Amino acid sequence: MDLPAASAGSPQPSPSTGPVAPSPVVAPSPQRAAPRRRSIFGLLLMLVLLLALGGSLLLNLGLLAGRLGADGDGNIQEKYFSHARSSSHKVVIIPISGMILDGGDGFVKHAIDRVSKDDTVKAIVLRIDSPGGTVSGSNFLYHHLKMLTAKSKIPMVVSMGSLAASGGYYVAMAAGPTPDSIYAEPTTWTGSIGVIIPHYNLARLLKEYGVKEDSVASHRLKNMGSLAREMTEEERKIFQELVDESFAQFKQIIRENRPRFQSDPAALDKLATGQVYTAQQARKLGLIDQIGFLEAAVDRAIELAKLDPKDVTVVKYRPEMGLLDLLMGQARGSGLDLNQLLDAASPQAYYLANHLPPLGKR
């Protein structure tokens, strides 16, 4: 029987493999427009901005936590550090660590109040490990530490940790002009004498994300320092005047407490550039007195207080954290204070060895 001839273009069966199955028809995938690349840094900045602009709930929660968690002495604990286990004479180590924000209701202020009520305390050692903080917060702690020593007539010695810079160094001046009263560890960085008002121009970033500032203000200067636009020359001049005045105060505090610079203020002007110095450099320049660890500072405090090393108890203050502190991130002496989220977006002057506004609180 004759088979019909294969039509032109029809697939021919292979004698070895048999008929070939027709290939499935695949619909062409639609072309997708390439997504716009937006950096993680940009997203983080937007998150910070949103927190700053819409953080009223966080602010209220933070204030509530502050009220509920307040008490007489800030729940301060005493931890034995060295020397006699029991004595009627006490040397207290007060740690100042992390960013210095307001000081008004923080751990250090509670520690100062605790010492002022304890007649057994015969000397204080400030253990500073801080890059600094706000001008007002640093000056607040300095002021109250000086008031404490003036009222109690007890000596104070400073022990610097890994970093005691800018506002951290400012607070160290509370030790006063007493010889050999400021100690730094061999690897300490200190100095950074200067003032900064951080400002970031996010105008192009906000435009990319479709965010536009629409503030209503009583005067054009009420909104000075806005992140949503470039700073004007008028605003820059005003901010510079604020910085210069705070800088002059910083240097005055140093001259009052470091005898070397009282007779040679030009020497202080030469090194007060914001530069950070090693312990060896700082000692040579007269910013500190001795290089030694915390134990050396404790021994010096005992010596200044004219105490018997065998009849003195050295304790270290530390904050006691409650459940509410942990939940709200307001543990005194550590953690993030929700009250500071809005402050980070406000123009403030800092004694700070950093270029980012702090969010911690000490």
LOMAR-150677 format. One record per residue: chain; residue in one letter; residue number from 1; x, y, z of N, C-alpha, C in turn. Coordinates in steps of 0.1 Angstrom, whole numbers. Example, Ala and Ser with C-alpha at 12.3 -4.5 7.8 and 13.67 -1.06 7.14 Angstrom:
! LOMAR-150677
  cadena  residuo  num   n.xx   n.yy   n.zz  ca.xx  ca.yy  ca.zz   c.xx   c.yy   c.zz
       A        a    1    132    -57     78    123    -45     78    132    -33     78
       A        s    2    128    -22     71    137    -11     71    129      0     79
! end
This chain:
! LOMAR-150677
  cadena  residuo  num   n.xx   n.yy   n.zz  ca.xx  ca.yy  ca.zz   c.xx   c.yy   c.zz
       A        m    1      9    -12      0      0      0      0      9     12      0
       A        d    2      6     22     -9     14     34    -10     10     44      1
       A        l    3     21     49      8     19     60     18     19     73     12
       A        p    4     11     83     17     11     96     12     25    103     14
       A        a    5     29    110      4     42    117      6     42    127     17
       A        a    6     53    128     24     54    138     35     53    152     29
       A        s    7     46    160     35     45    174     31     58    181     34
       A        a    8     60    192     26     73    199     28     73    206     42
       A        g    9     84    205     49     85    211     62     81    203     73
       A        s   10     75    190     70     70    182     81     82    174     86
       A        p   11     83    171     99     94    164    105     95    150    100
       A        q   12    106    145     96    108    131     91    112    122    103
       A        p   13    105    111    104    109    101    115    122     96    112
       A        s   14    130     94    123    143     88    122    141     73    123
       A        p   15    148     66    114    147     51    113    152     45    126
       A        s   16    160     52    134    166     45    146    158     49    159
       A        t   17    153     61    159    147     66    171    132     67    171
       A        g   18    126     66    159    112     67    158    107     81    156
       A        p   19     94     84    158     89     97    156     94    107    166
       A        v   20     97    119    162    102    130    171     90    138    176
       A        a   21     89    139    190     78    147    196     80    162    193
       A        p   22     69    168    191     70    183    188     75    190    200
       A        s   23     84    200    198     89    208    210     78    217    216
       A        p   24     78    218    229     67    226    235     69    241    232
       A        v   25     58    248    231     59    262    228     60    269    241
       A        v   26     71    277    243     73    285    256     70    299    253
       A        a   27     61    305    261     58    319    260     69    327    264
       A        p   28     72    337    257     84    346    261     81    353    274
       A        s   29     91    353    283     89    359    296     88    375    295
       A        p   30     79    381    302     78    396    301     91    402    306
       A        q   31     95    413    299    107    420    303    104    429    316
       A        r   32    112    427    326    110    435    338    120    446    338
       A        a   33    115    457    343    123    469    344    133    467    355
       A        a   34    145    471    353    156    469    363    152    477    375
       A        p   35    152    471    387    148    479    399    159    490    402
       A        r   36    154    500    408    163    511    411    171    506    423
       A        r   37    184    508    422    193    504    433    193    515    444
       A        r   38    190    511    456    190    521    467    199    515    478
       A        s   39    208    522    482    218    517    492    212    515    505
       A        i   40    218    505    512    214    502    526    215    515    535
       A        f   41    226    522    532    229    534    540    217    544    538
       A        g   42    212    545    526    200    554    524    188    550    532
       A        l   43    186    536    532    174    531    539    176    534    554
       A        l   44    188    532    559    190    534    573    188    549    577
       A        l   45    192    558    568    190    572    571    175    575    571
       A        m   46    168    569    562    153    571    561    147    566    574
       A        l   47    152    555    579    146    549    592    148    559    603
       A        v   48    160    564    604    163    574    615    154    586    613
       A        l   49    152    591    601    144    602    599    130    600    603
       A        l   50    125    588    600    111    584    603    109    583    618
       A        l   51    120    578    625    119    577    640    119    591    646
       A        a   52    127    600    640    128    614    645    115    621    643
       A        l   53    109    619    631     96    626    628     84    620    634
       A        g   54     84    607    636     72    601    641     74    593    654
       A        g   55     83    598    662     86    590    674     79    594    687
       A        s   56     68    600    686     61    605    698     57    594    707
       A        l   57     53    582    701     49    571    709     61    566    717
       A        l   58     73    565    710     85    560    717     89    570    728
       A        l   59     87    583    725     91    593    735     82    592    747
       A        n   60     69    590    745     60    589    757     63    576    765
       A        l   61     66    565    758     70    553    765     82    555    773
       A        g   62     92    562    767    104    564    775    102    573    787
       A        l   63     94    583    786     91    592    797     84    584    808
       A        l   64     75    576    804     67    567    814     77    558    821
       A        a   65     86    552    814     96    543    820    104    551    830
       A        g   66    108    563    826    116    571    835    109    574    848
       A        r   67     96    577    847     88    580    859     87    568    868
       A        l   68     83    556    862     80    544    870     93    538    875
       A        g   69    104    541    868    117    535    873    125    544    882
       A        a   70    120    556    886    128    565    894    128    560    908
       A        d   71    139    562    915    140    559    929    150    568    936
       A        g   72    153    566    949    161    575    956    176    575    951
       A        d   73    182    564    950    196    563    947    199    557    934
       A        g   74    189    554    925    191    548    912    195    533    913
       A        n   75    191    527    924    193    512    925    208    509    923
       A        i   76    216    516    930    231    514    929    235    503    938
       A        q   77    244    494    932    250    483    940    264    486    943
       A        e   78    269    481    954    284    482    957    290    468    955
       A        k   79    300    467    946    307    455    944    321    456    949
       A        y   80    325    446    957    339    446    963    349    446    952
       A        f   81    359    455    953    370    455    943    383    451    949
       A        s   82    388    456    960    401    452    965    403    457    980
       A        h   83    414    453    985    418    457    999    410    450   1009
       A        a   84    407    456   1021    400    449   1032    386    446   1028
       A        r   85    381    434   1033    368    430   1030    358    438   1038
       A        s   86    363    443   1050    354    450   1059    362    461   1065
       A        s   87    357    474   1064    364    485   1070    354    497   1072
       A        s   88    357    505   1081    349    517   1082    353    528   1073
       A        h   89    364    526   1065    369    535   1055    367    529   1041
       A        k   90    362    538   1032    358    532   1019    363    541   1008
       A        v   91    368    535    997    371    542    985    362    537    974
       A        v   92    355    546    968    345    543    958    350    545    944
       A        i   93    348    535    935    351    537    921    337    540    914
       A        i   94    337    551    907    325    555    900    328    554    885
       A        p   95    322    544    878    324    543    863    316    553    855
       A        i   96    323    559    846    316    568    836    320    562    822
       A        s   97    310    555    816    313    548    804    303    551    793
       A        g   98    307    550    781    298    553    770    295    567    768
       A        m   99    285    570    760    281    584    757    276    591    769
       A        i  100    279    604    770    274    613    781    263    621    774
       A        l  101    251    619    779    240    626    772    234    637    781
       A        d  102    228    634    792    222    645    800    227    645    815
       A        g  103    229    633    820    234    633    834    225    636    845
       A        g  104    214    643    841    204    648    852    198    637    860
       A        d  105    194    626    854    187    615    861    194    602    858
       A        g  106    207    603    855    214    591    851    222    584    863
       A        f  107    229    574    859    236    566    869    246    574    877
       A        v  108    254    582    870    265    589    876    260    599    886
       A        k  109    249    606    883    243    616    892    238    608    905
       A        h  110    232    597    903    228    589    914    240    585    923
       A        a  111    251    581    916    263    577    923    268    589    932
       A        i  112    268    601    926    273    613    933    264    615    945
       A        d  113    251    614    944    242    616    955    244    605    966
       A        r  114    247    593    961    250    582    971    262    585    979
       A        v  115    273    589    973    285    593    980    283    604    990
       A        s  116    275    614    986    273    626    995    266    622   1008
       A        k  117    259    610   1008    252    606   1020    259    596   1028
       A        d  118    271    591   1023    279    581   1029    291    586   1036
       A        d  119    291    588   1049    303    593   1056    315    584   1056
       A        t  120    313    571   1052    324    562   1052    333    563   1040
       A        v  121    328    570   1030    336    572   1018    346    583   1020
       A        k  122    359    579   1018    370    588   1021    377    593   1008
       A        a  123    374    586    997    381    590    984    373    585    973
       A        i  124    374    591    961    367    587    949    377    584    938
       A        v  125    374    574    930    382    571    918    372    571    906
       A        l  126    373    581    897    365    581    885    371    572    875
       A        r  127    364    562    870    369    553    860    362    557    847
       A        i  128    369    565    838    363    570    826    367    562    814
       A        d  129    357    558    807    359    551    794    348    556    785
       A        s  130    350    568    779    339    575    772    345    584    761
       A        p  131    338    584    749    342    593    738    336    607    740
       A        g  132    329    610    751    323    622    754    308    622    751
       A        g  133    303    634    749    288    635    747    284    650    745
       A        t  134    273    653    750    268    667    748    276    677    757
       A        v  135    276    689    753    283    700    761    276    701    774
       A        s  136    263    701    774    255    703    787    257    691    796
       A        g  137    256    679    791    258    667    799    271    666    805
       A        s  138    282    669    797    295    668    802    297    679    813
       A        n  139    293    691    811    294    701    821    286    698    834
       A        f  140    274    692    832    266    688    844    274    679    853
       A        l  141    280    669    847    287    659    856    299    666    862
       A        y  142    306    674    854    318    681    860    314    689    871
       A        h  143    303    697    870    299    706    880    295    699    893
       A        h  144    288    688    892    283    681    904    294    673    911
       A        l  145    304    668    903    316    662    909    324    672    916
       A        k  146    326    684    911    333    694    918    326    698    931
       A        m  147    313    700    930    305    703    942    307    692    953
       A        l  148    307    680    948    308    669    958    321    669    965
       A        t  149    332    671    958    345    671    965    347    684    973
       A        a  150    341    695    969    342    707    977    335    706    990
       A        k  151    323    699    990    315    698   1002    320    687   1011
       A        s  152    325    676   1005    329    665   1014    344    665   1018
       A        k  153    352    674   1011    366    675   1013    373    662   1011
       A        i  154    369    654   1002    376    641    999    383    642    986
       A        p  155    394    635    984    401    636    972    395    628    961
       A        m  156    398    631    948    393    624    937    405    622    927
       A        v  157    405    609    922    416    605    913    408    600    900
       A        v  158    414    602    889    408    598    876    416    586    871
       A        s  159    409    576    866    415    564    859    409    563    846
       A        m  160    417    565    835    412    565    821    413    551    816
       A        g  161    402    546    809    402    533    803    407    534    789
       A        s  162    401    527    780    405    527    766    404    540    759
       A        l  163    394    548    763    391    561    757    385    571    767
       A        a  164    392    582    768    386    593    777    388    606    769
       A        a  165    380    608    759    382    619    750    371    629    750
       A        s  166    374    641    746    365    652    745    357    654    758
       A        g  167    344    651    758    336    653    770    341    644    781
       A        g  168    347    632    778    353    623    788    364    630    795
       A        y  169    372    637    787    384    644    792    379    656    800
       A        y  170    368    663    795    362    674    803    358    670    817
       A        v  171    351    659    818    347    654    831    359    650    840
       A        a  172    370    646    834    382    642    841    388    654    848
       A        m  173    385    666    844    390    678    850    385    680    864
       A        a  174    374    673    868    369    673    881    379    669    892
       A        a  175    389    662    888    400    658    897    407    670    903
       A        g  176    407    681    896    413    693    900    428    694    898
       A        p  177    435    704    904    449    706    901    458    698    910
       A        t  178    453    688    918    461    680    927    471    672    919
       A        p  179    484    672    923    494    665    916    491    650    915
       A        d  180    495    644    904    493    629    902    479    625    904
       A        s  181    469    632    899    455    629    901    448    623    888
       A        i  182    455    623    877    449    617    865    458    607    859
       A        y  183    453    594    859    460    583    854    454    578    841
       A        a  184    462    573    832    458    567    819    465    554    817
       A        e  185    458    544    812    464    531    809    474    533    797
       A        p  186    484    524    795    493    525    784    487    526    771
       A        t  187    475    520    769    469    521    756    457    530    755
       A        t  188    456    539    765    445    549    765    446    559    754
       A        w  189    435    563    748    435    575    739    427    586    746
       A        t  190    432    598    746    425    609    753    427    621    745
       A        g  191    423    632    751    423    645    744    411    648    736
       A        s  192    412    650    723    401    654    714    393    666    720
       A        i  193    401    676    723    396    688    729    390    697    718
       A        g  194    377    698    718    370    706    708    355    704    708
       A        v  195    348    710    700    333    710    699    329    708    685
       A        i  196    318    701    684    312    698    670    297    698    671
       A        i  197    291    704    661    276    703    659    274    695    647
       A        p  198    270    682    648    269    674    636    257    679    627
       A        h  199    259    679    614    248    682    605    250    674    593
       A        y  200    239    669    587    239    661    575    228    667    566
       A        n  201    233    669    553    224    674    543    218    662    536
       A        l  202    205    659    539    199    647    532    189    651    521
       A        a  203    190    663    516    181    668    507    180    659    494
       A        r  204    191    655    488    190    647    476    184    633    479
       A        l  205    188    628    491    183    615    495    168    615    497
       A        l  206    163    626    504    149    627    506    141    629    493
       A        k  207    147    637    484    141    639    471    139    626    463
       A        e  208    149    617    464    149    604    457    137    595    463
       A        y  209    135    597    476    124    589    482    111    596    482
       A        g  210    110    608    476     97    615    476     93    621    489
       A        v  211    103    624    497    100    631    510    103    645    509
       A        k  212     94    654    513     96    668    512     92    674    526
       A        e  213    102    683    531     99    690    543     88    700    541
       A        d  214     79    701    551     68    710    550     65    716    563
       A        s  215     76    721    570     74    727    583     68    740    583
       A        v  216     61    744    593     56    757    595     63    763    608
       A        a  217     70    774    606     78    780    617     75    795    619
       A        s  218     78    800    631     76    814    634     86    823    627
       A        h  219     98    817    624    109    825    618    117    815    610
       A        r  220    124    820    600    133    811    592    144    804    600
       A        l  221    148    811    611    159    805    619    154    794    629
       A        k  222    141    794    630    135    783    639    138    770    634
       A        n  223    140    768    621    142    756    614    157    754    610
       A        m  224    166    762    616    180    761    612    185    748    616
       A        g  225    194    743    607    200    730    609    192    718    604
       A        s  226    181    721    597    173    711    591    181    701    582
       A        l  227    178    688    584    184    678    576    179    678    561
       A        a  228    168    685    559    162    684    546    167    694    536
       A        r  229    177    702    539    182    712    530    196    716    534
       A        e  230    203    722    525    216    727    528    216    739    538
       A        m  231    226    739    546    227    750    556    230    763    550
       A        t  232    223    773    554    226    787    548    238    793    555
       A        e  233    244    803    549    256    809    555    252    816    568
       A        e  234    240    822    569    235    828    581    234    818    593
       A        e  235    229    806    590    228    795    600    242    791    604
       A        r  236    251    789    594    265    784    597    272    794    606
       A        k  237    270    807    604    276    817    613    271    816    627
       A        i  238    258    814    629    252    813    642    258    800    649
       A        f  239    258    789    642    263    777    648    278    778    652
       A        q  240    285    785    643    299    787    646    302    795    659
       A        e  241    293    805    661    294    813    673    291    804    686
       A        l  242    282    795    685    278    786    696    290    777    698
       A        v  243    296    772    688    308    763    689    319    770    696
       A        d  244    322    782    691    334    789    696    332    792    711
       A        e  245    320    796    715    318    799    729    320    786    738
       A        s  246    314    775    734    316    763    741    330    758    741
       A        f  247    337    760    730    352    757    730    360    765    739
       A        a  248    357    778    740    364    787    750    361    782    764
       A        q  249    349    777    767    346    772    781    354    760    783
       A        f  250    355    751    774    363    738    775    377    741    779
       A        k  251    383    750    772    397    754    775    399    761    788
       A        q  252    389    769    792    389    775    805    389    765    816
       A        i  253    381    755    815    380    744    825    393    737    826
       A        i  254    400    735    815    413    728    815    423    737    822
       A        r  255    424    749    819    433    758    825    431    759    840
       A        e  256    419    759    845    416    760    859    421    747    867
       A        n  257    422    736    860    425    723    867    438    717    863
       A        r  258    445    723    853    458    718    849    468    729    850
       A        p  259    476    730    861    485    741    864    494    744    852
       A        r  260    498    734    844    507    737    833    502    747    824
       A        f  261    489    747    821    483    756    811    479    769    817
       A        q  262    479    771    830    476    784    836    486    794    832
       A        s  263    499    790    833    510    799    830    513    799    815
       A        d  264    508    790    807    511    789    793    499    785    785
       A        p  265    489    794    784    477    791    777    479    788    762
       A        a  266    490    794    756    493    791    742    496    777    740
       A        a  267    501    770    750    504    755    748    491    748    747
       A        l  268    481    752    754    468    745    753    462    748    739
       A        d  269    463    760    735    457    764    722    463    755    711
       A        k  270    476    752    712    483    745    702    479    730    701
       A        l  271    475    724    712    471    710    712    456    708    711
       A        a  272    448    719    714    434    717    714    428    718    700
       A        t  273    431    709    692    427    708    678    416    698    675
       A        g  274    412    691    686    403    680    684    410    667    682
       A        q  275    423    667    681    431    655    679    431    646    691
       A        v  276    431    633    689    432    623    700    447    620    702
       A        y  277    451    618    715    465    615    718    466    602    725
       A        t  278    477    596    723    480    584    731    483    588    745
       A        a  279    484    578    754    487    581    768    501    587    769
       A        q  280    511    582    761    524    587    762    525    602    757
       A        q  281    518    604    746    517    618    741    510    627    751
       A        a  282    499    623    757    492    631    766    500    634    779
       A        r  283    508    625    783    516    628    795    527    638    792
       A        k  284    533    637    780    543    646    776    538    660    774
       A        l  285    525    661    769    519    674    767    513    680    780
       A        g  286    512    672    790    506    677    803    491    675    804
       A        l  287    485    667    796    471    664    797    468    655    808
       A        i  288    477    646    811    475    636    822    488    637    831
       A        d  289    487    629    842    499    630    852    507    617    851
       A        q  290    501    605    851    508    593    852    502    582    843
       A        i  291    510    573    839    505    561    831    504    549    840
       A        g  292    493    544    842    491    533    851    476    528    850
       A        f  293    474    516    856    461    510    855    452    514    867
       A        l  294    440    509    868    431    513    878    436    511    892
       A        e  295    444    500    894    449    498    907    459    509    912
       A        a  296    466    514    902    475    525    906    468    538    910
       A        a  297    456    540    903    448    552    907    442    550    920
       A        v  298    438    537    923    432    534    937    443    537    947
       A        d  299    455    532    945    465    534    955    468    549    957
       A        r  300    467    557    947    470    571    948    458    578    956
       A        a  301    446    573    954    434    578    962    436    575    976
       A        i  302    440    563    979    442    559    993    453    568   1000
       A        e  303    464    571    992    475    579    997    470    593    999
       A        l  304    462    599    990    457    613    992    448    614   1004
       A        a  305    440    603   1006    431    603   1018    438    600   1031
       A        k  306    451    597   1030    459    594   1042    452    582   1050
       A        l  307    449    572   1042    443    559   1048    454    548   1049
       A        d  308    451    539   1058    460    527   1059    455    517   1049
       A        p  309    464    513   1039    459    504   1029    454    491   1034
       A        k  310    457    487   1047    452    475   1053    439    477   1060
       A        d  311    434    490   1061    422    493   1067    413    501   1058
       A        v  312    411    497   1046    402    504   1037    396    494   1027
       A        t  313    383    496   1024    376    487   1015    374    495   1002
       A        v  314    377    489    991    375    496    978    364    489    971
       A        v  315    353    497    968    342    491    961    339    498    948
       A        k  316    332    492    939    328    498    927    313    499    926
       A        y  317    308    511    923    294    512    921    290    507    907
       A        r  318    278    501    907    273    496    894    258    497    895
       A        p  319    251    499    883    237    501    883    230    487    885
       A        e  320    219    488    892    210    476    893    199    477    883
       A        m  321    197    468    874    188    468    863    175    461    867
       A        g  322    164    468    866    151    462    869    144    457    856
       A        l  323    133    451    857    126    445    845    122    456    836
       A        l  324    116    467    842    112    478    833    124    485    826
       A        d  325    135    486    833    147    491    826    151    483    814
       A        l  326    150    469    815    154    461    804    144    462    793
       A        l  327    131    462    796    121    463    786    121    476    778
       A        m  328    124    487    785    124    500    778    138    505    774
       A        g  329    148    497    776    161    501    772    167    513    779
       A        q  330    163    514    792    167    525    800    175    521    812
       A        a  331    182    510    811    191    506    822    201    517    825
       A        r  332    202    521    837    211    532    840    225    527    839
       A        g  333    233    534    831    247    530    830    249    521    817
       A        s  334    238    517    810    240    509    798    227    510    790
       A        g  335    228    507    777    216    506    770    212    518    762
       A        l  336    201    518    755    196    528    746    184    535    753
       A        d  337    185    548    754    173    555    760    164    560    749
       A        l  338    152    555    749    143    559    738    140    574    738
       A        n  339    142    581    750    141    595    750    150    603    741
       A        q  340    161    596    737    172    603    729    170    601    714
       A        l  341    160    594    710    158    592    695    155    605    689
       A        l  342    146    613    695    143    625    689    154    635    691
       A        d  343    162    635    702    173    644    704    183    642    693
       A        a  344    185    630    688    195    628    678    193    636    665
       A        a  345    181    640    663    178    648    651    178    663    653
       A        s  346    181    667    666    181    681    669    195    686    669
       A        p  347    197    699    665    210    705    665    215    707    679
       A        q  348    226    700    682    232    701    696    247    702    694
       A        a  349    254    708    704    268    709    705    273    697    713
       A        y  350    284    691    708    290    679    715    304    681    718
       A        y  351    308    677    730    322    674    732    324    659    729
       A        l  352    327    656    717    326    642    713    336    638    703
       A        a  353    343    627    705    353    622    696    346    613    686
       A        n  354    337    618    679    329    610    669    322    620    660
       A        h  355    316    616    649    309    625    640    294    621    639
       A        l  356    289    612    648    275    608    648    270    612    662
       A        p  357    257    618    662    251    621    675    248    608    683
       A        p  358    251    609    696    249    597    704    234    594    707
       A        l  359    231    581    709    218    577    713    218    570    727
       A        g  360    229    569    733    230    564    747    228    574    757
       A        k  361    228    571    770    226    580    781    235    576    792
       A        r  362    242    586    798    250    584    810    247    595    820
! end
